[in-house]
Every structure is written in structure tokens, then in C-alpha cells.
Amino acid sequence: MKFRNFPMVPRVVFGRGSFNQTAEIIAPKRIDDKPMIFFVDIFFKNSPLVDKIPLEKNDKLIFIETKEEPKTIYVDSIRDELKQEFGTVSGIIGVGGGTVMDMTKAVALMMNNEGSSAEYQGWDLVKKAGVYHACAPTLSGTGAEVSRTAVLTGPEKKLGLNSDFTPFDQVILDPELTKNAPKNQRFYTGMDCYIHCIESLTGTYLNAFSKSYGEKALELCQDVFLNKKEWTDESDDDLMMASWHGGMSIAYSQVGVAHALSYGLSYLLGTKHGVGNCIVFDYLEEFYPEGVREFKQMVEQNEIEIPRGVCANLTDEQFDKMINVSINMVPLWENALGKDWKQVITPKKLREMYEKM
Ligand code: ZN
């Protein structure tokens, strides 16, 4: 057995209003006259958050499109523009949800690595460290703030830039930034965390390390989405920490059936990760009876609508594409169902499952 020796985020600041300290936090990371680049979710264009971005001298703010999951071509084009305009940059700070965080990690890496980001989709293919990269999440749940990957949709696959260089150098956890998130969005992203916990805690890869983080994250998710009658500032604090712990839990185990299926959906249809997980999880009683029961309860209690019929009009070819992406997520299936997962999961079985969604 080879034990993985994985890197963690070296610096983190937590607290309401901590984002106001950003200028001070990044100051020592400025290199000569090279700018700091801020990636901000386009959702915040024309919002007061933009005024809080501490731009100095030739720093640049780039609004990031977040309607779809981040694509390798999008990463490459922003990298090319930055290289053309500045040569190199002091660093990149992402302010947004999972998409912006993954874009930040990916572009930071690609500033120092040749070619297209599609060439680095996989495990430990990134050759050189990227430029300094930090983030301030505005949505909680993905765990992208702690993860060792930057998930991208490429021409051939949806797979992350998984490397020791990927984790952020700095994370700014300011729950005030998540305060005005749209209710549905907050729920879908929060459920990403909930599902990370269920998949980790019921998986065959489970160990004491993952269990300790997963149990805490699960308890926090249950608190904010089930036990509390209304959303409070404390809920934002708790969900932010749930996301962190959920991310830590899967760092040393793996996700499972819901993620394997939802990767197929978002590869084909561009479905965002959080809502994709919810669409899928609704139909997974067979694999996660307890988790799915509780999930349905949360959906009802929080008055959330989960999209249905997303696979209603797909062609055979489209189904095959989705099934192919999904079935290739070997570690996920193995974690969920053990070494003999192929006896349960066949293309036919996946087709039947997708057809329901
Ligand atoms: Zn996830």
C-alpha cells in the first residue's frame, strides 16, 4: 500500500469581514510591478462587492462567466490574454463559487506551464508550480477551497488538474460574502457538501482521517438545512466550515455514485456541479438509502425545486457519451461499491438510471 502524502492550504483566515484584510494579506506576495489579478464571479457585476476588491496600480479585475462549468478553452484564453498583456503576474485571487475557484487554480497553474490545460487533466501531470493563488468563496459547499484539484471540462473529458501545485496558497473565509447568495444556488452548492459526506462516509475507502472530517461536515449540513427553522448569519458560518471539512474528508477518501453520474451530465449538458448532483442524488436510494431519504426531507423543508426531465430528449449517441464519461470514473465506483463494482454498474444499468432523470 502506498500512502498518499497530500498538500494542504498553508494559510487561512476566517471571520466576518476578514475579506477587508485582503490588501494586507496579499501585499507581501506582490512581485515588482507585476499586477494582482482578481477573478470575480460575473454574478457580482454591479454589486457592492466589486467596490471591496482592493485593486492597486495596474491590478486587473476580470469577471468570470459562471453559467457553465469551467472549460479548458476558457482557461487557456484567459491565460493567453494575461501573458500577452503582462508577461507574468504576481498572483490571482478568485472571489466566487466553485467555478471561479477552479478557474483561479487552473489559470494560476497555466501561467507557468506550456500548452493547453487539456494536456494536464489527470493526476500529477502539472510540471511546474503556478503563480500565487488565493480565494475568497462566495458560496459554500464545493470544497474547492481546500481541494488538490481544479475540475475542468475539456474536449475529451471532464477531469481536474490534480496536482501538488493545485491547492491555494491562501484562503480567505469570510461568511459575510455568502450572505446574499440566491436560495436555490445556496442549497444546490450546500448539497454538494452533503453528498461529499454521504459518499465519503459510506465508501470503501473510508478511514479515521476522512471519517472525522466527514462526520463534522455532515452534522453541520444537517444543522443548517434540517434542524434550523430559518437561515441566519450562523448558518453562513456553519456551512462555510461544513464545506471545508467536507473537502478535507474527500481529500483522503473519494466521492461516489452521485459524482460519477453527475460528471456525465455536466460533460454532456454543461449542468452545474451542485444542481447536477441534486438531480442525480434524488434517484440513488438503491446506493444511499439513508442519505437520499434525508436529502428529500431537506429539499422539501427548504422549498427547493430540483429540475426534472433533463435527459428526456437525448439521443442514443448522447446517452453513450454520458455513460462513457461516467463509467470511466473508476476510483469513484470502486470507493462506492468495492473492487467488483463492474458486476453492478454496466452501460445498460447507467442508461436506465439516466433515463429516469
Ligand atoms: Zn462535489
Residues whose N, C-alpha, C, O or C-beta is under 5 A from the ligand:
A	BS01	ZN	T142 D192
